[in-house]
Amino acid sequence: MQTRRGFIQKVSMLFGALAVSGSTVFLTACAAVVNDLLTAFQSILNILSAAGILPGGALVSTALSNVIADVKIYENAPAADKASAGAKLSLVIQIAQAQLQTWFGGLGLTGVLAAVVESLVSVILGTLAGLLPTLPVPPTSAPEIAAAKALSRRVVYKPVATITITRSGLDKASGQFRKSFNAALTSNGYAKAF
């Protein structure tokens, strides 16, 4: 025979498990997008290391990690805070793009390896750019953005379609990003990253 207390405990555990699993699904979706970006960047670092180049890239990895942290903040922000959270996310994305441009520009690559790395970096930049159209324009700019704009050699990229910052939008973007990045790798003779 089940007591009222036992029933309440079981129901509470069930609702707690559902709440945790629901938030885990969303966090996994967010983490998948940024982990894709970080995995892709690590693939680029591995290609450069295999070619005997020590590429660095800690600032880019940090910038990409900041993007995912702010995506989570934006998604979970109450409606009254969406504009300020969105402006901050927009700025963080632009800083990540600038860090990636500056990093690539500092490598000084030439030849086939430069073309390969540039094509991979352009996929990352295009995906980051896809997040921007639904966000407010940030009120200020950062020194990193100004420095990247002053580079003599910048990676040219085409923004992907607008990415909606929802679980389904991020899932869809993750799938498209993986496909595009793997295509850029395999067309240049490298193994898929995903």
VOVOMAR-881615 format. One line per 8 residues: their letters; for each residue y, x, z of C-alpha. Coordinates in steps of 0.001 Angstrom, whole numbers, plus 500000, padded with zeros to 6 digits. Example, Ala and Ser with C-alpha at 12.3 -4.5 7.8 and 13.67 -1.06 7.14 Angstrom:
BEGIN
as) 495500 512300 507800 ~ 498940 513670 507140
//
This chain:
BEGIN
mqtrrgfi) 500000 500000 500000 ~ 503392 501324 499003 ~ 506222 501210 501467 ~ 509802 500472 500615 ~ 510736 504036 501552 ~ 508024 505501 499288 ~ 509122 503264 496422 ~ 512770 504304 496808
qkvsmlfg) 511768 507982 496898 ~ 509725 507670 493691 ~ 512470 505744 491873 ~ 515077 508269 493042 ~ 512922 511146 491791 ~ 512445 509372 488453 ~ 516190 508787 487971 ~ 516928 512354 489061
alavsgst) 514420 513684 486533 ~ 515925 511524 483793 ~ 519450 512698 484638 ~ 518401 516350 484583 ~ 516423 516001 481368 ~ 519308 514181 479659 ~ 521809 516893 480535 ~ 519261 519565 479640
vfltacaa) 518902 518069 476175 ~ 522664 518304 475614 ~ 522926 521794 477089 ~ 520038 522887 474910 ~ 521853 521527 471849 ~ 525015 523425 472772 ~ 523069 526531 473670 ~ 521171 526306 470375
vvndllta) 524393 526489 468357 ~ 525854 529446 470213 ~ 522484 531109 470596 ~ 522180 530788 466832 ~ 525535 532520 466448 ~ 524582 535191 468970 ~ 521127 535648 467414 ~ 522748 535964 463995
fqsilnil) 525224 538537 465277 ~ 522374 540456 466915 ~ 520568 540429 463549 ~ 523626 542059 461986 ~ 523686 544673 464757 ~ 519990 545356 464166 ~ 520558 545844 460431 ~ 523355 548303 461145
saagilpg) 521324 550148 463780 ~ 518406 550470 461357 ~ 520842 552032 458882 ~ 521854 554598 461516 ~ 525181 552977 462427 ~ 526070 552310 466057 ~ 528139 549171 465602 ~ 529306 548223 469092
galvstal) 530156 544513 469116 ~ 530413 543692 472832 ~ 533796 541979 472323 ~ 532336 539766 469586 ~ 529339 538809 471735 ~ 531665 537923 474599 ~ 533922 535906 472294 ~ 530947 533950 470925
snviadvk) 529734 533287 474474 ~ 533202 531998 475366 ~ 532980 529536 472475 ~ 529844 527915 473872 ~ 531264 527777 477387 ~ 534344 525984 476087 ~ 532293 523662 473858 ~ 530517 522486 477011
iyenapaa) 533824 522058 478848 ~ 535305 520107 475922 ~ 532296 517841 475551 ~ 532173 517039 479261 ~ 535945 516657 479723 ~ 537243 513222 480669 ~ 539258 511484 477961 ~ 542527 512387 479685
dkasagak) 541665 516106 479487 ~ 540250 516191 475930 ~ 543501 517332 474308 ~ 544016 520326 476604 ~ 540310 521247 476558 ~ 540326 520905 472767 ~ 543382 523122 472400 ~ 541744 525771 474570
lslviqia) 538499 525539 472577 ~ 540444 525849 469337 ~ 542125 529001 470621 ~ 538817 530472 471822 ~ 537233 529829 468402 ~ 540161 531496 466643 ~ 539889 534485 468989 ~ 536153 534743 468229
qaqlqtwf) 536926 534693 464500 ~ 539593 537361 464987 ~ 537257 539548 467047 ~ 534595 539284 464346 ~ 537100 540134 461587 ~ 538440 543093 463571 ~ 534938 544321 464364 ~ 533886 544163 460716
gglgltgv) 537108 545834 459574 ~ 536537 548660 462044 ~ 533083 549443 460693 ~ 534480 550880 457467 ~ 531319 550023 455541 ~ 531009 550491 451796 ~ 528418 549752 449162 ~ 525447 547437 449427
laavvesl) 525325 547479 453228 ~ 528963 546361 453376 ~ 528219 543466 451026 ~ 525184 542391 453071 ~ 526998 542500 456405 ~ 530053 540799 454939 ~ 527946 537921 453598 ~ 526346 537438 457018
vsvilgtl) 529669 537632 458858 ~ 531124 535065 456444 ~ 528384 532570 457416 ~ 529282 532981 461093 ~ 533015 532680 460390 ~ 532513 529607 458223 ~ 530511 527902 460953 ~ 533154 528671 463565
agllptlp) 535788 527300 461182 ~ 533788 524082 460863 ~ 534463 523349 464532 ~ 538251 523504 464162 ~ 539235 520399 462133 ~ 538467 517943 464929 ~ 540352 519979 467531 ~ 544066 520150 468271
vpptsape) 545974 523216 467131 ~ 546460 525494 470130 ~ 550075 525819 471308 ~ 550023 529612 471475 ~ 548389 532408 469622 ~ 546687 535459 471045 ~ 547247 539143 470236 ~ 543688 539325 468857
iaaakals) 544541 536724 466218 ~ 547729 538529 465160 ~ 545851 541864 464945 ~ 543119 540330 462784 ~ 545683 538787 460424 ~ 547204 542243 459934 ~ 543905 543791 458784 ~ 543951 545186 455269
rrvvykpv) 540363 544099 454679 ~ 539282 540709 455926 ~ 536054 538837 455353 ~ 536607 535931 453005 ~ 534689 532835 454029 ~ 534485 529169 453251 ~ 534515 526812 456248 ~ 531429 524644 456450
atititrs) 531825 520896 456586 ~ 533539 519632 459719 ~ 531255 519929 462722 ~ 531539 517049 465149 ~ 531277 518295 468708 ~ 528576 515894 469832 ~ 524894 516485 470415 ~ 523918 515189 466980
gldkasgq) 526781 517040 465277 ~ 525866 520311 466983 ~ 522162 519841 466183 ~ 522974 519246 462528 ~ 525288 522274 462460 ~ 522592 524426 464023 ~ 520093 523495 461314 ~ 522607 524110 458529
frksfnaa) 523692 527416 460056 ~ 520113 528681 460355 ~ 519407 527753 456749 ~ 522580 529452 455432 ~ 522144 532590 457522 ~ 518463 532974 456590 ~ 519354 532482 452909 ~ 521942 535279 453139
ltsngyak) 519350 537545 454777 ~ 516482 536860 452396 ~ 518671 537096 449282 ~ 519444 540661 450376 ~ 515812 541591 451100 ~ 515803 541102 454881 ~ 513477 538956 456975 ~ 514686 535604 458295
af) 516386 535626 461692 ~ 515278 532079 462558
//
